[in-house]
Amino acid sequence: MRVIGIETSCDETGVAIYDRDEGLLGHALYSQIELHQAYGGVVPELASRDHIRRLIPLLRQVLEQSSTSRAQINGIAYTGGPGLVGALLVGASFGRSLAWSWGVPAVAVHHLEGHLLAPMLEAAPPSAPFLALLVSGGHTLLIRVDGIGQYQILGETLDDAVGEAFDKTAKLLGLGYPGGPALERLAAQGDAGRFRFPRPMTDRPGLDFSFSGLKTYAMNTLQAQGGTSSGETQGDEQFRGDVACAFQQAAVETLAIKCRRALQQTGLSRLVIAGGVGANSSLRERLNLLGQELGVSLYYPRLEFCTDNGAMIAYAGCLRLEAGQTEGPAFNARARWPIDELQGLRAEG
């Protein structure tokens, strides 16, 4: 089975082709970073309009890249949620219309399932059961994965996602969009011993997270050291780097503490890290140390597949289409879609 995957959940347009026997044949991605930089964040209407402009050129690109003809396509997968409704509707309407015109089935893929399964595209993929840490701008989840669609949420954030906290703290530091990578670069210049930020919700049992207070702690530190009332620091570069370093240390250590607890509670020996924050080098280093200490194997998608992409949607969609799941003639998009509502697959391949 050969499937086209379409990803338009937020500010990146991704198209890919995955073949069940031959693997990933081609993928292309267009990032809207430059479009949204002037606004300091994603503008949903602009994101939707840009997806419309990019989808057909990207589809043509991956068809040519993979030497695939229309007749070789057996199905279309598109992100059905969660995400920005307008952006999702662009991908859903395009994918469903393409499937109808080509006479092939279509399936709506859960965006987070795509991220969870992204490490399956690597040469040495994990096998279920495993623990997954899904960390992005919109989500922070610890999930037990017993099979495709068999997901149990063990812990989640009660407020800001960790990626959101990175972005908001980056804005306080006067950094541009996207904030997470910029904060990581600034943190590399910081003195790790100057400040120590709290590790939220680690002094009590449980696997849930909270990051809004950590962002507030960073704001208070900036204001106490001469920042403006809005939190934008006027301090020197070293001071800003020290704050960024302390924030990143606290966020990373909090994630590591909760991963340790979850691994010990479940007895699982495999840990998958997925989502955009999974590209953070400090997080990878800390979790690698944890894996060595506990004898746990770690799995990451390649860096280009940590953020949103069509390859993960094509792969997840291929599995679901192969198992017989298809959509009717109507299409829909879900801004919110709990991952534990998904139907499990008997045939995982």
N, C-alpha and C positions, 0 to 999 in steps of 0.2 A: 504494500500500500504506500502511495506517495501523496503527501499532504502539504498544502500551503498553509502557513501559519501567519496570522495578521495580529499585530499588537498596537493598540492605540489608546491605552488606558489613561495616559497623562500627557507628557511632553516629549515623547519619543515615538517615532513611527518605525515599526519593525516589520519586515516581511522575510519569510524563510521557507525553504522546502526541505522536508524530511522524508526519507524513504525507510520503511521498516527493515529492509534488507541491506541497504547501502549506507544508511546513516544520514547525517546532515549533508545535503548537497549544495546548499547555497544560502546565504543570508545577507541582508542589507539593513542598515539602520540610519535613520536621520534624526539627529538631536536638535531640539528647538532652543537650546541654551541661549544662543545669541538673540533670538526673538524675544525672550522673556527677561533678559538681563536688565534692560532699562527699567523694568517694573519691580525688580527685586524678588520676583517669584512668578509662578505660573498664572497666566491670565486664561481662564478656561475657554472663552470665546475665540481668542487668538489660537489657542492650541487646536481646537476643533477645525478651524478654517485651514490651518497648516496641514493637518492630517489629510484633508481633502486634496490639497495640492500635491502631496508626496506619494500617495498610495500607488497610483498607476505607474509612475516612473520606477518606483522601487520594485513593483511586481515584474515589470519588464526586465529590470536588472537581474533579479534572481532567476528568472526563467532562462535568460541568456547565460548567466553564470553557471547554472546547473545543466545546461543543454537539455532542458525539459520542454516538451511540447504540451499544448493544452490537452491532447489525447492521453497523456501519461498521468495526469492528475486524477486521483481517486477520491479526494475530499478536500474541504476547506475548513480550517479551524480559525476562530477569531476570539479575542478576549471579550467575554460577556460581562465582566465585573470582577471585583469592585474597581472603582475609579471615577473619573470625571464623566458624568452622564453624557454630555455632548460629545466628548472625544470617543467614548465607548460606542455611541450610536453611529459615528462615522465608520468605524471598523466593522460593526455588526451589519449595517446596511450594505456596505461594500462587499463583505464576505458572503452574506446571504444571497445577494444579487448575483455575485460571481458564480456561486454554487448552482443557483437556479438556471442561469444562462448556459452553464457548461454541463448541466445534467448530472451533477455529483452531489453527494450528501454534505451537509454542513453541521458543525458542532460548536457550541459556545463553551469556551474554556475559562475556568476560574483562574484569575490572574495569579493568585498566591499558589495554586497548585502548579502553575507553570514554573514559578520560582523554586518551589520544593523539588521539582523533578529536573531542574536545570543540570545538576551534577550527573544525571544519567547520560548526558551527552558526552561525558569524558571517557577516556580509555579504560579507567578502572572505576566503574560506578558502584555506589553502595547498594547493598541488598537489604530488604526489610526483614525484621523491624529495625528502625533507627530513630534517634532523637533528632529533631530539626530545630535550629534557631533561625527564625525568619526575621530579619531586621532591615527595615527600609524607612523611607520618609513617612509612610502612612501606617506601618504595622511593626509591632514587636511581639513575637509569639514564640512560645516553646511548644512544640507539637510532637506527639508520639505518632510515628508513621508505621502502620502494620501492613500496608499494601496501598495500591493505587485507590484513592478515594476513601481509605480507612484511616481517618485522622482524628486524634483526640487532643484537644487543646489542654495543655497542662498549666500554662501561665500566659498572661497577656498584660499589656500596659493598661493602667487605669486612667491615663491622661495622654500626654504627648508620647508619640512613638520616638524611639531613640534617634532616628534620622531627622525627625522634626525638631527635636531638641538641639541637634547639631546645627541645623539651619538657622534656628532662632538665635542661638548663641553666637554663631558666625555674624549674624546681622548686628548684634550688640557690639561686636568687635570691629564693626565697620568693614566687614568683608563682603565681597560680591556674591552673586548667585551663579552656580549652586554653592551653598555655604559649606556643606560637609567636607568636600575635598580641599577647599580653601582653608578651613580650620585645621585639618590634618597637616597641611603644609606649614601653617603658622606654628602649630604645636611642636613641630620638629625643632624649632628654634628656642623653645622654652626651657626654663630651669624646672626640672621635675620636683625639686625639693622646696620651692618657694611657697606654694600654696597646697593645701590638701582639702579637696572638696568632699562632701559626704557621699557615701554609697547608699542611695535611697532604697529603703525596704529590705535591706540585707540583715538588719538586726532583729528580724522577726521571721517566723516560719512562713513557708509558702513560696510560690514560684511566679507571682505577679510582679509587675514592674511599675515604676512611676518615675518620670523624668522631668516633669514640669518644675519641681522644686530645685532640681539641679541647675536648670536654666536660670531660675530666680537667684540662686546662690551666686552664679557667675555675674549676674547683673548687679547684685549688691556689692560684690567684690570690686567691680569696675567703678561703681559710684563712690565707694569708700576711698578709692585711690585717685579720685579726681575726674571721674567720668562725668558726662552730662546727665541731666535729669532723664533723658530718654534712654540712657544706658550706653550711648555711643562714646567710647573712651577717647580721651584726648592724650592719653599717656604715650610713652615711647614704645618702640617696636618690641623691645625686650619684655616690657611689662605685659603687653598684649599677648606675646608668645607664652609667657608664664601662665596666664589665665587660660589660654587655649589648651596648654599642656595639662593643667590640673583638671579641666573639664573632661578632656578626652580620657585621661587616666581613670577618673571616677566612673565614666560611662562604660568603659571597657571592663573595668574590674567588676562592676555591677553585673554585667552580662556574664562574665566568667563565673562569678559566685553562683548565679542562678543555674547556669549550665551544669556546674558541679553537683548542685543539689538534685537536679533533674536526673542526671546520669546515675547518681547513687540511689535515688528512690526507685528508678525503673529497672536498674541493672543492665541497661543497654550498653553496648560496646562500640556503637557507631554514632558519630555526630556529624550532621550535615549543617553547613552554614550557608544561608541563601539570602538574597536581597541585596540592595545597593550598598548598605553599610558593611556587608560582608567583604567588600573590597578594601576596607580600612586596614592598613598594614599593622597597626598596633593591636587591633582586635585579633588578627590572624596570629600574630606572634604570641599573644597571651593565651589563646585557645590551643595553639600548638603545644605550649608548655603544659597546659592542663591535660591534653590528650596523652602526652608522654608520662605524666605523673600517674594518671589513672589507667593507663594501658588501653586507651580508647582510640580508634581510628577516626580521623577527620577527613571530610570530603567537602570540596568547594567547587563551584563552577569556575571556569576560566573567567578572568576579569571582565572581558567584554560581555559575558552572560550573567554577571552579577546584577547589572541594571536591566531595565525593561528591554526585551528583545523578542523578535519573532520566532527564533529557534525554539525557545522553551514552549511557546504556544503550539508550534507545529508538532513537537514531540508529544506533549500531553494530548493534543487533539488526535494524533494518530492512534494512540492507545485507546482512546474512547471511541473513535470511529470503528476501529478494529473489533471492539467489544460490542458493537451494534448500537451505540448511542448516537442519535441524530436529532436535529431540530426540525420542527414543522415549518410551514411556509412563513409564519410570522416570526419576527425577531424582537428582542427586547434587550435592555441594558440595565444592570443593577449597580447603583452606586455603592450599596452595602450588600454583602453576600457572605455570610458566615461560612467558613471553609468546612466546618464539621457538618454542614447540611449536604455535602456532596455524596453522590451514590458511589459505593465501592464497586470495583470491577472484579469479577471472578477470574478473568483471563488477563494477566498482567504482561505477558510476553517476556 
